[in-house]
Amino acid sequence: MQYQLKQLKRIWNEPILFAMIVAVWLLLALFILYPIIMVGIKSLQPDGENFGLKVYKMLFTKKYFRAPLFNSLKLGASVASVGVLVAYIFAYAITRVNLPGKSFYRTIATFPIVSPPFVIALAAILLFGRNGVITHKLFHDRLNIEIYGFWGLLIVETLAYFPTAFLTLEGILQSIDPALEEASLSLGSSKWRTFWRVTFPLSMPGVLAAWLLVFSQSMADFGNPLILSGNFHVLSVAAYLEITGSYRIPYGAGLAIMLLVPTLAAFAVQRYWLSKRSYVTITGKPSAMRLLEPHIAVKAFFTIIVWLLIGAIFLFYGTVLYGSFTKLWGVNHTLTLDNYRYVFDIGFEYLKDTLILASIATPISGVLGILIAYLVSRKEFPSRRFMEATSLLTFAVPGTVVGIGYLLAFNQQPLMLTGTALIIILVFVFRYLPVGVQNGVAALYQIDKSIEEASIDLGASSNKTFWKITMPLVTPAFFSALFYTFVKSMTAISAVIFVVSGRWQLITIAILGSVENSDLAQAAAFSYVLIGIVILAMFGLRWITNLFSYQERVRRAMA
């Protein structure tokens, strides 16, 4: 208690710091906690006024409502298991087996991360739909393939989310000291036994973390199920349809809470597991990664798996690219530029609105994320850890829940924001805020506190020290967060679909509308224009980051 009083006294002596902490808490409470609380409250008001558990009784007793929960859990567990298995094989091949072209494999494997969320679902329809290239053109409808439903979603989501597991597992496998494996081999163990007794047990924290992460992504996925689910109903789409279709807001809110519980539980378990793990393999002694030269059959196995994945990515994205140049997919495959003319003519408003809103939200989210990271990692004040946890909350909350929360929270006075550009910007800012916070915290932990303490000892305030000392040192992490926020804002669908209006339209809404109208060629053209913008942004932000890093190196050299 005395320590907390000292903290409060120290903060009170710095009015700007105190004002920053209060302002951040007001923003977090209003735009993160309040919308989620509103979803919970609404689910307890079956008639819109009185409180009760009628909604949840219906959700758990009626098969119509129970099915989406079990379907979501089944799909999430299946996608996580298959995705992690594929990602582990891919990561092991990249980190442990002597294969040529690893940089190329790594780049292509991560491509689904920066593309619109339902491009792979669109590709699946173009390939395996009723007028698909494979099912209709090649096999003339003799193949009995049903792309709509569980199996279609399993394939699409596995391909979409295995890169996330791959990045996690690649880092884990690279951190394992190869000397441990070499010691096992030198003691007479086979490579197979060494893998199961040494490598795999040491990589288990990464396996579980990747599984929980992919599980959460699959549970929260909205775009792919909206296009491909068919009669296989999942929670995210069911909640959306209850609100926008049946206009039964309490039931939509209840389904959103049912979606929120397992994703939050997976996030909490992941954080707890990683914080408690004790798999230490870095000893400080120099060691070099020794790539394996396995038996030719084993090497062929890894090569085939890698090329199957790379080939699948090329096939899916190549099909969408080809489809974007056809007149009318499934009817007239004559090559044309009409779809791109449409995108830059009629669809220009979608592009313009999306670019404007994403460009406004990106720097706000980046600066706020770094500011929160600075407060929770450099300043001592009560509720510091709770502030960090709250700022990371939207990372675990599905976009559907966020969207419903904003719809309920800001649809009445005095905070009537529905239909405005501001509500979309706020969704972007606080939906992707956790990346800026995490990047900032990680970067600040690598900077010696004595640098900032020296600035304060020389008379500079905390505010001046932050902008003159800290901020330049965390510039790479800041621009990394900017890139992530911009990409996700450009490709967002699950949260913003609840708050868009006729005045402000988004390109992802245009893609979804084209798919629903069966104009797949037009949707493909929109998708590739969006991919092109994301790639340009990636190179632009990389150039800016390198420029700032160069200027920082020059400044240090002259100091």
Legacy VTK file of the C-alpha trace (Angstrom):
# vtk DataFile Version 3.0
C-alpha trace
ASCII
DATASET POLYDATA
POINTS 559 float
0.000 0.000 0.000
2.808 2.421 0.921
4.590 1.560 -2.318
1.456 2.398 -4.328
1.112 5.717 -2.481
4.716 6.544 -3.381
3.933 5.720 -7.003
0.902 8.019 -6.971
2.911 10.817 -5.361
5.668 10.445 -7.973
3.140 10.531 -10.828
1.300 13.521 -9.319
4.556 15.494 -9.443
4.580 15.019 -13.230
1.294 16.503 -14.474
1.856 15.549 -18.127
2.572 11.920 -17.214
-0.494 11.842 -14.951
-2.661 13.299 -17.716
-1.330 10.719 -20.190
-2.191 7.812 -17.865
-5.703 9.151 -17.250
-6.275 9.803 -20.966
-5.102 6.305 -21.946
-7.356 4.712 -19.337
-10.356 6.721 -20.561
-9.708 5.593 -24.147
-9.246 1.936 -23.163
-12.340 1.930 -20.973
-14.514 3.662 -23.557
-13.405 1.878 -26.736
-12.342 -1.574 -25.513
-14.083 -2.461 -22.242
-17.374 -0.629 -22.758
-18.306 -2.260 -26.126
-17.547 -5.748 -24.814
-19.561 -5.103 -21.650
-22.451 -3.872 -23.797
-22.482 -7.179 -25.695
-22.773 -9.042 -22.385
-25.522 -6.744 -21.096
-27.532 -7.012 -24.295
-27.391 -10.802 -24.200
-29.054 -10.636 -20.766
-31.960 -8.500 -22.012
-34.138 -10.821 -24.088
-36.906 -8.224 -24.413
-34.577 -5.242 -24.590
-35.346 -4.023 -21.072
-35.614 -6.639 -18.314
-32.677 -8.846 -17.385
-32.825 -12.626 -17.554
-31.203 -15.797 -18.845
-33.828 -16.583 -21.460
-31.388 -15.993 -24.327
-28.819 -18.450 -22.972
-31.492 -21.048 -22.192
-32.550 -20.871 -25.825
-28.956 -20.963 -27.087
-28.162 -24.142 -25.161
-31.472 -25.966 -25.570
-32.356 -25.336 -29.211
-30.384 -27.377 -31.724
-30.525 -24.489 -34.174
-28.409 -22.423 -31.770
-26.260 -25.237 -30.337
-25.066 -26.383 -33.752
-22.956 -23.260 -34.508
-21.078 -23.666 -31.206
-20.183 -27.311 -31.798
-19.423 -26.627 -35.463
-17.094 -23.767 -34.552
-15.276 -25.861 -31.939
-14.997 -28.799 -34.356
-13.693 -26.605 -37.167
-11.324 -24.681 -34.891
-9.787 -27.838 -33.404
-9.485 -29.480 -36.836
-7.896 -26.446 -38.498
-5.504 -25.967 -35.565
-4.430 -29.625 -35.578
-3.951 -29.937 -39.347
-2.479 -26.447 -39.650
0.085 -26.989 -36.892
1.056 -30.391 -38.300
1.638 -28.907 -41.753
3.384 -25.854 -40.297
5.686 -28.010 -38.143
6.798 -30.087 -41.108
7.339 -26.928 -43.124
9.236 -25.180 -40.307
11.391 -28.255 -39.659
12.268 -28.447 -43.348
13.244 -24.768 -43.363
15.303 -24.844 -40.145
16.763 -28.347 -40.032
16.958 -29.842 -43.535
19.384 -28.672 -46.193
16.916 -27.519 -48.851
17.726 -24.909 -51.519
15.560 -21.800 -51.938
14.523 -21.354 -48.298
14.069 -17.587 -48.535
11.718 -18.114 -51.465
9.717 -20.767 -49.573
9.484 -18.571 -46.489
8.254 -15.561 -48.465
5.586 -17.468 -50.382
4.376 -19.311 -47.260
3.650 -16.047 -45.453
1.751 -14.510 -48.383
-1.726 -15.457 -47.025
-1.039 -13.322 -43.943
-0.982 -10.043 -45.901
-3.771 -10.839 -48.362
-7.516 -10.159 -47.900
-9.095 -12.681 -45.504
-11.331 -14.455 -48.002
-9.160 -14.552 -51.145
-8.458 -18.235 -50.574
-12.197 -18.919 -50.194
-12.784 -17.095 -53.473
-10.055 -19.203 -55.078
-11.683 -22.373 -53.750
-14.938 -21.443 -55.498
-13.088 -20.627 -58.721
-11.324 -24.009 -58.573
-13.879 -26.376 -57.040
-17.218 -24.594 -57.342
-20.007 -25.548 -59.710
-18.232 -23.706 -62.554
-14.735 -24.353 -61.195
-11.635 -24.933 -63.281
-11.019 -28.390 -61.799
-14.558 -29.633 -61.207
-16.197 -28.240 -64.344
-13.507 -27.512 -66.926
-11.088 -30.392 -66.332
-13.341 -33.180 -65.043
-16.667 -32.050 -66.568
-18.603 -32.328 -63.279
-17.606 -35.979 -62.759
-15.856 -35.163 -59.469
-18.197 -35.202 -56.491
-16.537 -32.337 -54.610
-18.593 -30.174 -52.268
-16.516 -27.118 -51.448
-19.256 -25.611 -49.275
-19.272 -26.847 -45.697
-16.837 -28.347 -43.206
-14.292 -29.868 -45.591
-14.087 -26.790 -47.762
-13.578 -24.576 -44.717
-10.980 -26.975 -43.314
-8.887 -26.761 -46.490
-9.291 -23.008 -46.902
-8.639 -22.062 -43.267
-5.689 -24.447 -42.992
-4.068 -22.788 -45.994
-4.944 -19.337 -44.652
-3.712 -19.834 -41.085
-0.854 -22.338 -41.259
1.599 -19.422 -41.960
0.862 -18.053 -38.479
1.793 -21.389 -36.917
4.819 -21.635 -39.214
6.250 -18.296 -38.024
5.826 -19.342 -34.389
7.352 -22.793 -34.889
10.217 -21.529 -37.024
11.284 -19.208 -34.208
11.034 -22.008 -31.636
13.035 -24.496 -33.723
15.726 -21.907 -34.451
16.088 -21.183 -30.728
16.835 -24.826 -29.856
20.576 -25.278 -29.433
21.702 -27.744 -32.151
24.404 -28.986 -29.780
21.689 -30.878 -27.876
20.694 -32.790 -30.993
24.313 -33.427 -31.920
24.956 -34.777 -28.428
22.085 -37.223 -28.843
23.392 -38.331 -32.241
26.930 -38.745 -30.924
25.603 -41.021 -28.163
24.245 -43.405 -30.784
20.635 -42.290 -31.126
19.143 -42.267 -34.591
17.883 -39.048 -36.148
14.321 -40.314 -35.729
14.831 -41.064 -32.017
16.649 -37.738 -31.530
13.709 -35.888 -32.999
11.144 -37.554 -30.706
13.298 -37.502 -27.550
15.032 -34.109 -27.935
13.751 -31.785 -30.651
10.018 -32.314 -30.354
9.785 -32.112 -26.523
11.804 -28.868 -26.566
9.510 -27.401 -29.213
6.298 -28.282 -27.352
5.754 -24.733 -25.993
5.753 -23.474 -29.572
3.466 -26.286 -30.718
0.864 -25.483 -28.062
1.170 -21.734 -28.624
0.743 -22.200 -32.374
-2.213 -24.564 -31.870
-4.026 -22.122 -29.587
-3.285 -19.214 -31.922
-4.617 -20.993 -35.012
-7.602 -22.273 -33.013
-8.470 -18.710 -32.014
-8.070 -17.463 -35.585
-10.331 -20.190 -36.931
-12.977 -19.570 -34.262
-12.934 -15.849 -35.013
-12.864 -16.210 -38.813
-15.793 -14.501 -40.464
-15.009 -13.929 -44.139
-14.302 -17.514 -45.168
-17.349 -19.062 -43.397
-19.603 -16.318 -44.732
-18.684 -17.414 -48.268
-18.150 -21.171 -47.855
-20.050 -22.414 -44.807
-23.204 -23.454 -46.674
-25.322 -25.424 -44.183
-22.375 -25.771 -41.793
-23.265 -22.863 -39.495
-20.559 -21.329 -37.281
-20.825 -18.819 -34.450
-19.361 -15.762 -36.182
-21.749 -15.975 -39.145
-24.709 -17.032 -36.981
-24.265 -13.954 -34.765
-24.067 -11.727 -37.841
-27.214 -13.214 -39.370
-29.168 -12.946 -36.103
-28.448 -9.220 -35.947
-28.585 -8.177 -39.611
-31.006 -10.822 -40.918
-33.463 -11.669 -38.156
-32.736 -8.466 -36.198
-32.730 -10.417 -32.943
-29.983 -8.432 -31.277
-30.035 -10.221 -27.855
-29.556 -13.601 -29.542
-26.794 -12.236 -31.770
-25.099 -10.821 -28.668
-25.487 -14.174 -26.874
-23.873 -16.019 -29.784
-21.071 -13.463 -29.721
-20.471 -14.182 -26.024
-20.406 -17.905 -26.803
-17.745 -17.133 -29.408
-15.835 -14.914 -27.009
-15.466 -17.471 -24.205
-13.380 -20.140 -26.024
-11.194 -17.578 -27.807
-10.435 -15.750 -24.556
-9.759 -19.079 -22.831
-7.340 -20.101 -25.605
-5.583 -16.736 -25.371
-5.293 -16.979 -21.569
-3.936 -20.542 -21.694
-1.416 -19.559 -24.346
-0.159 -16.597 -22.314
0.000 -18.673 -19.117
1.804 -21.579 -20.784
4.421 -19.374 -22.396
5.005 -17.400 -19.183
5.500 -20.580 -17.122
7.600 -22.623 -19.552
11.112 -23.591 -18.484
12.505 -25.101 -21.664
15.866 -23.326 -21.559
18.240 -24.235 -24.389
20.238 -20.991 -24.829
23.306 -21.229 -22.633
25.390 -18.345 -23.938
27.942 -20.692 -25.513
28.513 -20.257 -29.243
26.911 -22.873 -31.437
26.101 -23.120 -35.102
23.012 -24.560 -36.709
23.904 -27.789 -38.445
21.576 -28.639 -41.277
20.757 -32.305 -41.659
21.578 -34.350 -44.713
18.993 -37.081 -44.150
18.376 -40.168 -46.197
17.310 -39.315 -49.742
13.783 -40.648 -49.076
13.396 -38.382 -46.035
14.720 -35.379 -47.917
12.340 -36.166 -50.779
9.458 -36.281 -48.281
10.235 -32.793 -46.952
10.755 -31.453 -50.458
7.393 -32.838 -51.604
5.560 -31.360 -48.584
7.178 -27.959 -49.111
6.395 -27.918 -52.819
2.836 -29.121 -52.256
2.214 -26.152 -49.977
3.959 -23.683 -52.250
2.142 -25.178 -55.240
-1.227 -24.895 -53.465
-0.582 -21.219 -52.674
0.430 -20.532 -56.293
-2.590 -22.462 -57.554
-5.074 -20.601 -55.368
-3.675 -17.115 -55.880
-2.903 -17.763 -59.552
-6.488 -18.832 -60.142
-7.785 -15.623 -58.582
-5.392 -13.611 -60.758
-6.570 -15.413 -63.895
-10.193 -15.040 -62.855
-9.765 -11.282 -62.485
-9.108 -11.018 -66.234
-12.138 -13.052 -67.395
-15.376 -11.490 -68.620
-17.752 -13.569 -66.491
-16.415 -16.515 -64.528
-18.067 -19.803 -65.376
-19.814 -18.381 -68.458
-17.364 -16.380 -70.539
-13.632 -16.801 -69.878
-12.551 -14.347 -72.581
-9.632 -12.289 -71.257
-10.447 -8.638 -70.642
-9.476 -5.625 -68.531
-13.102 -4.648 -67.920
-13.035 -5.832 -64.301
-10.091 -3.589 -63.463
-11.727 -0.693 -65.308
-14.771 -1.239 -63.125
-12.639 -1.281 -59.966
-10.946 2.037 -60.810
-14.157 3.606 -62.139
-17.322 2.522 -60.327
-15.400 0.932 -57.465
-13.050 3.891 -56.967
-15.178 5.189 -54.095
-14.556 1.934 -52.209
-10.812 2.270 -52.767
-10.765 5.930 -51.791
-12.811 5.484 -48.627
-10.755 2.496 -47.502
-7.444 4.293 -48.102
-8.614 7.440 -46.301
-9.912 5.605 -43.226
-6.940 3.226 -43.000
-4.468 6.094 -43.451
-6.078 8.060 -40.622
-6.313 5.090 -38.248
-2.794 3.746 -38.850
-0.676 6.539 -37.271
-3.149 6.995 -34.397
-2.985 3.294 -33.540
0.801 3.251 -33.905
1.441 6.254 -31.652
-1.092 5.120 -29.033
0.430 1.629 -29.022
3.952 2.930 -28.449
2.682 5.320 -25.772
0.966 2.509 -23.854
4.055 0.302 -24.252
6.177 3.118 -22.804
3.863 3.583 -19.834
3.581 -0.107 -18.906
7.275 -0.934 -19.408
8.952 2.246 -18.154
6.660 3.794 -15.538
5.534 2.482 -12.173
1.917 3.235 -11.313
-1.086 1.342 -9.901
-3.049 -0.724 -12.446
-0.056 -0.797 -14.810
-0.435 -4.521 -15.551
-4.182 -4.193 -15.902
-3.644 -1.425 -18.449
-1.362 -3.711 -20.467
-3.859 -6.592 -20.303
-6.727 -4.319 -21.359
-4.763 -2.935 -24.311
-4.089 -6.498 -25.500
-7.699 -7.623 -25.045
-8.835 -6.981 -28.615
-6.112 -9.345 -29.815
-8.084 -12.179 -28.214
-11.585 -10.858 -28.907
-13.024 -11.974 -32.279
-13.814 -9.228 -34.761
-17.488 -10.219 -34.742
-17.704 -9.455 -31.017
-15.904 -6.134 -31.492
-18.224 -5.133 -34.316
-21.382 -6.036 -32.386
-20.007 -4.215 -29.340
-19.412 -1.001 -31.271
-22.833 -1.283 -32.887
-24.504 -1.545 -29.468
-22.292 0.952 -27.616
-22.310 3.814 -30.095
-25.793 3.614 -31.555
-27.445 6.049 -29.145
-26.871 9.435 -27.556
-24.620 10.832 -26.190
-22.203 8.674 -28.213
-24.107 8.407 -31.484
-21.325 7.394 -33.900
-23.101 4.830 -36.095
-22.897 5.733 -39.776
-19.923 8.052 -39.356
-16.324 7.651 -40.481
-15.199 8.026 -36.869
-16.662 4.711 -35.715
-14.835 2.839 -38.489
-11.574 4.601 -37.609
-12.042 3.735 -33.932
-12.621 0.077 -34.808
-9.364 0.066 -36.798
-7.398 1.864 -34.080
-8.406 -0.273 -31.117
-8.834 -3.556 -33.001
-5.163 -3.572 -34.038
-3.722 -1.642 -31.090
-2.252 -4.779 -29.401
0.408 -5.211 -32.089
1.770 -1.729 -31.460
1.764 -2.373 -27.709
3.522 -5.739 -28.012
6.094 -4.439 -30.493
6.775 -1.422 -28.304
7.144 -3.452 -25.102
9.522 -5.898 -26.800
11.644 -3.040 -28.181
11.718 -1.116 -24.889
12.878 -4.160 -22.940
15.958 -4.188 -25.193
16.830 -0.570 -24.351
18.796 0.101 -21.163
16.741 2.242 -18.787
19.876 4.176 -17.824
19.691 6.063 -21.148
16.329 7.562 -20.230
17.317 8.012 -16.578
20.320 10.034 -17.695
18.039 12.329 -19.689
15.737 12.869 -16.704
18.722 13.450 -14.371
19.895 16.204 -16.735
16.576 18.003 -16.290
14.427 16.711 -19.147
10.810 15.815 -18.387
9.349 12.369 -19.039
7.463 13.802 -22.002
10.600 15.289 -23.596
12.614 12.148 -22.846
10.003 10.010 -24.570
9.964 12.054 -27.787
13.691 12.838 -27.930
15.236 9.601 -26.629
12.809 6.688 -26.497
10.788 7.210 -29.649
13.784 7.330 -32.035
15.115 4.078 -30.530
11.843 2.199 -31.055
11.276 3.478 -34.602
11.592 0.009 -36.278
8.987 -1.466 -33.924
6.777 1.573 -34.505
6.836 1.209 -38.289
6.275 -2.537 -38.012
3.093 -1.790 -36.053
2.095 0.807 -38.650
2.416 -1.734 -41.440
0.363 -4.331 -39.579
-2.378 -1.828 -38.732
-2.563 -0.495 -42.285
-2.721 -3.981 -43.838
-5.359 -5.231 -41.410
-7.407 -2.047 -41.787
-7.358 -2.394 -45.564
-8.427 -6.056 -45.384
-10.818 -5.889 -42.388
-14.283 -7.401 -42.672
-15.540 -9.105 -39.501
-15.696 -6.053 -37.212
-16.419 -3.264 -39.682
-19.266 -5.045 -41.475
-21.485 -4.102 -38.515
-20.615 -0.371 -38.623
-20.247 0.528 -42.314
-22.836 2.777 -43.898
-23.784 4.139 -47.288
-21.625 7.192 -46.679
-18.428 5.222 -46.100
-17.820 1.980 -47.980
-14.867 -0.405 -47.801
-13.227 -2.463 -50.496
-13.732 -5.697 -48.546
-17.470 -4.987 -48.484
-17.325 -4.549 -52.268
-15.554 -7.914 -52.628
-18.142 -9.601 -50.446
-20.963 -8.006 -52.430
-19.468 -9.203 -55.715
-19.215 -12.757 -54.376
-22.815 -12.687 -53.142
-23.882 -11.479 -56.620
-21.903 -14.353 -58.200
-19.649 -11.864 -60.021
-16.489 -13.723 -59.071
-14.309 -12.103 -61.754
-15.108 -8.678 -60.373
-14.391 -9.867 -56.822
-11.047 -11.265 -58.013
-10.116 -7.908 -59.575
-10.980 -6.060 -56.351
-8.874 -8.592 -54.411
-5.783 -8.122 -56.547
-6.024 -4.341 -56.483
-6.148 -4.629 -52.694
-3.165 -7.009 -52.686
-1.252 -4.536 -54.874
-1.936 -1.682 -52.445
-0.764 -3.820 -49.519
2.472 -4.776 -51.327
3.170 -1.110 -52.175
2.575 -0.177 -48.537
4.943 -2.944 -47.419
7.787 -1.690 -49.615
7.042 1.939 -48.725
7.127 1.356 -44.971
10.227 -0.834 -45.327
11.956 2.003 -47.184
10.928 4.514 -44.504
12.115 2.170 -41.742
15.490 1.693 -43.424
15.766 5.455 -43.924
15.098 6.178 -40.258
17.488 3.410 -39.204
20.187 4.910 -41.428
19.614 8.394 -40.014
19.772 6.968 -36.488
23.092 5.228 -37.252
24.484 8.504 -38.647
23.281 10.415 -35.588
24.932 7.912 -33.255
28.163 7.995 -35.235
28.284 11.805 -34.981
27.409 11.846 -31.279
LINES 1 560
559 0 1 2 3 4 5 6 7 8 9 10 11 12 13 14 15 16 17 18 19 20 21 22 23 24 25 26 27 28 29 30 31 32 33 34 35 36 37 38 39 40 41 42 43 44 45 46 47 48 49 50 51 52 53 54 55 56 57 58 59 60 61 62 63 64 65 66 67 68 69 70 71 72 73 74 75 76 77 78 79 80 81 82 83 84 85 86 87 88 89 90 91 92 93 94 95 96 97 98 99 100 101 102 103 104 105 106 107 108 109 110 111 112 113 114 115 116 117 118 119 120 121 122 123 124 125 126 127 128 129 130 131 132 133 134 135 136 137 138 139 140 141 142 143 144 145 146 147 148 149 150 151 152 153 154 155 156 157 158 159 160 161 162 163 164 165 166 167 168 169 170 171 172 173 174 175 176 177 178 179 180 181 182 183 184 185 186 187 188 189 190 191 192 193 194 195 196 197 198 199 200 201 202 203 204 205 206 207 208 209 210 211 212 213 214 215 216 217 218 219 220 221 222 223 224 225 226 227 228 229 230 231 232 233 234 235 236 237 238 239 240 241 242 243 244 245 246 247 248 249 250 251 252 253 254 255 256 257 258 259 260 261 262 263 264 265 266 267 268 269 270 271 272 273 274 275 276 277 278 279 280 281 282 283 284 285 286 287 288 289 290 291 292 293 294 295 296 297 298 299 300 301 302 303 304 305 306 307 308 309 310 311 312 313 314 315 316 317 318 319 320 321 322 323 324 325 326 327 328 329 330 331 332 333 334 335 336 337 338 339 340 341 342 343 344 345 346 347 348 349 350 351 352 353 354 355 356 357 358 359 360 361 362 363 364 365 366 367 368 369 370 371 372 373 374 375 376 377 378 379 380 381 382 383 384 385 386 387 388 389 390 391 392 393 394 395 396 397 398 399 400 401 402 403 404 405 406 407 408 409 410 411 412 413 414 415 416 417 418 419 420 421 422 423 424 425 426 427 428 429 430 431 432 433 434 435 436 437 438 439 440 441 442 443 444 445 446 447 448 449 450 451 452 453 454 455 456 457 458 459 460 461 462 463 464 465 466 467 468 469 470 471 472 473 474 475 476 477 478 479 480 481 482 483 484 485 486 487 488 489 490 491 492 493 494 495 496 497 498 499 500 501 502 503 504 505 506 507 508 509 510 511 512 513 514 515 516 517 518 519 520 521 522 523 524 525 526 527 528 529 530 531 532 533 534 535 536 537 538 539 540 541 542 543 544 545 546 547 548 549 550 551 552 553 554 555 556 557 558
